[in-house]
Amino acid sequence: WLLQIWLSAVQFLLRKSNASVGPKDLGPPSEDSPSVQDLEQLLNTGSPSCHHADEVWPNLFLGDHVTAHSRFDLWKMGISHVLNAAHGTLFCQESHEFYGTTIEYHGVPAHDLPNFDLSLYFYSSAEFIHKALTTPGGKIFVHCAFGISRSSSLVLAYLMIYHHFSLVKAIQTVKEHRWIFPNRGFLKQLQKLDLQLRNKMNK
């Protein structure tokens, strides 16, 4: 319930900060070149609903530190791989030793700050997710503290890199199953990735 209160507060503040910009000013987000404001408006749609773990893509679960700390819950879910997008931070102290040999672990020491360069980990994290999902019977749990910003950004990057989704399509796909909200700095880094991937495909 604390998570739901936090999500509601975040949405309230976002609506307040965007109050000066009406829907007529923004229009639907463009697949080709969405602005950060377009993306934030898209992210801010729908109800702030999510659980400790949500399946946002087949066998790919996105969630928070509560599930990450429960080896029993992970076992019940059939998780074979864990990607921790907040490795070594206050709420996410688990490591290889915590999971033992039953789960393959990958840690990204990211901080949920707009000036943190998460793009350094886009490709390595996407590769780890892809490896998990192509392993027979593989299921992966991607998390940070709340499963809202850091971990969701890495899941979006995976969908863009391995499934050739635009950033807008990746957001829409994940949002069908879980409310997410990468911070503004991460959105800008994902925008850059989106442009790089489109330029690569057009060559």
C-alpha positions in Angstrom: 0.0 0.0 0.0 2.9 2.4 0.5 3.9 1.8 -3.1 0.4 2.7 -4.2 0.4 5.9 -2.1 3.8 6.8 -3.6 2.6 6.2 -7.2 -0.5 8.3 -6.6 1.6 11.2 -5.2 4.0 11.0 -8.2 1.1 11.2 -10.6 -0.4 14.2 -8.8 2.8 16.1 -8.9 3.3 15.3 -12.6 -0.2 16.5 -13.4 0.5 19.7 -11.5 3.8 20.3 -13.3 2.1 19.7 -16.7 -1.0 21.8 -15.9 0.2 24.7 -18.0 0.3 22.4 -21.1 -3.1 21.2 -22.3 -3.8 18.1 -24.4 -4.4 20.3 -27.5 -0.9 21.7 -27.2 0.8 18.3 -27.2 -1.3 15.9 -29.3 -0.4 12.2 -29.5 3.2 11.3 -29.2 5.1 11.0 -32.5 6.7 7.6 -33.2 9.5 9.3 -35.1 10.6 12.1 -32.8 8.6 12.3 -29.5 9.7 15.0 -27.1 10.4 14.3 -23.5 7.1 16.1 -22.7 5.3 13.8 -25.2 6.8 10.7 -23.5 5.9 12.0 -20.0 2.3 12.6 -21.1 2.2 9.1 -22.5 3.7 7.6 -19.3 1.2 9.6 -17.2 -1.9 8.0 -18.7 -3.8 5.3 -17.0 -4.1 4.4 -13.3 -1.0 4.2 -11.1 -1.4 0.4 -10.6 1.3 -2.2 -10.3 2.2 -5.1 -8.1 5.5 -6.3 -6.6 6.0 -8.2 -9.9 4.2 -7.9 -13.2 4.8 -9.9 -16.4 5.3 -7.1 -19.0 6.6 -9.4 -21.8 6.4 -13.2 -22.1 8.5 -14.6 -19.2 9.9 -11.1 -18.4 8.8 -9.8 -15.0 9.3 -6.2 -13.8 9.0 -5.4 -10.1 10.4 -4.1 -6.9 12.8 -5.0 -4.1 10.2 -6.8 -2.1 10.0 -9.7 -4.6 13.8 -9.5 -5.2 14.3 -10.2 -1.5 12.0 -13.3 -1.5 13.8 -16.3 -2.9 10.6 -18.3 -2.2 8.5 -15.9 -4.3 11.0 -16.1 -7.1 11.0 -19.9 -6.9 7.2 -19.9 -7.1 7.4 -17.7 -10.2 9.9 -20.0 -11.8 12.5 -17.2 -12.1 15.9 -18.4 -13.5 17.6 -15.0 -13.9 17.5 -11.7 -11.9 18.6 -8.3 -13.2 19.0 -5.8 -10.4 19.1 -2.2 -11.8 19.9 -0.8 -8.3 22.8 -3.1 -7.4 24.5 -2.1 -4.1 22.0 0.6 -3.2 20.0 0.9 0.0 17.0 -1.3 -0.8 18.8 -3.7 -3.2 21.8 -5.2 -1.4 21.3 -8.8 -2.7 24.1 -10.2 -4.9 25.3 -13.5 -6.5 25.8 -14.9 -3.0 22.2 -14.2 -2.0 20.8 -16.2 -4.9 23.4 -19.0 -4.9 23.5 -21.3 -7.9 19.7 -21.5 -8.5 19.4 -18.1 -10.1 21.8 -16.3 -12.5 22.3 -12.8 -11.3 23.4 -9.6 -13.0 23.8 -6.3 -11.2 23.7 -2.7 -12.5 24.9 -0.1 -9.9 22.5 2.6 -11.1 21.1 5.5 -9.2 17.7 7.0 -10.0 19.1 10.4 -10.9 18.6 12.3 -14.1 22.4 12.8 -14.5 23.2 9.1 -14.1 24.4 7.6 -17.4 22.2 4.5 -17.5 22.9 4.2 -21.3 26.3 2.6 -20.4 24.3 -0.5 -19.4 21.6 -0.6 -22.1 23.3 -3.2 -24.3 24.8 -5.4 -21.6 21.5 -5.5 -19.8 19.5 -6.2 -23.0 22.0 -9.0 -23.7 21.4 -10.5 -20.3 17.6 -10.3 -20.7 17.8 -11.9 -24.1 20.1 -14.7 -22.8 17.5 -15.4 -20.1 14.6 -15.5 -22.4 16.3 -17.7 -24.9 17.3 -20.2 -22.3 14.9 -23.2 -22.3 12.4 -22.6 -19.5 14.1 -19.2 -18.7 12.2 -16.5 -16.8 13.8 -13.2 -15.7 12.9 -10.8 -13.0 14.1 -7.2 -13.6 13.9 -4.9 -10.6 15.1 -1.8 -8.8 13.7 -0.3 -5.6 10.2 0.3 -6.9 10.2 -1.1 -10.4 9.3 2.3 -11.8 12.4 4.1 -13.3 15.7 2.3 -13.5 14.5 -1.2 -14.1 11.8 -0.1 -16.5 14.3 1.9 -18.6 16.4 -1.3 -19.0 13.3 -3.3 -20.1 12.4 -0.6 -22.6 16.0 -0.6 -24.0 15.8 -4.4 -24.4 12.5 -4.2 -26.4 14.1 -1.5 -28.6 17.4 -3.3 -29.2 16.2 -6.9 -29.6 12.6 -6.4 -30.9 13.2 -3.2 -32.9 10.4 -1.4 -31.1 10.3 2.4 -31.2 10.5 4.0 -27.8 6.8 4.9 -27.9 5.8 1.3 -28.8 8.1 -0.1 -26.1 6.4 2.2 -23.5 3.0 1.4 -24.7 3.8 -2.4 -24.5 5.1 -2.3 -21.0 2.3 0.1 -19.8 -0.3 -2.4 -20.8 0.9 -4.5 -17.8 2.5 -2.1 -15.3 2.7 1.7 -14.6 6.2 2.9 -15.2 7.9 6.3 -15.1 11.6 6.6 -16.0 13.1 9.9 -14.8 13.7 12.6 -17.4 17.4 11.9 -17.8 16.7 8.3 -18.6 14.0 9.3 -21.1 16.5 11.5 -22.9 19.0 8.6 -23.0 16.3 6.3 -24.4 15.5 9.0 -27.0 19.1 8.9 -28.1 19.1 5.1 -28.3 15.8 5.3 -30.3 17.5 7.6 -32.8 20.6 5.5 -33.0 18.7 2.4 -33.7 16.5 4.0 -36.3 19.5 5.5 -38.1 21.2 2.0 -38.0 18.1 0.4 -39.6 17.9 3.1 -42.3 21.5 2.5 -43.5 
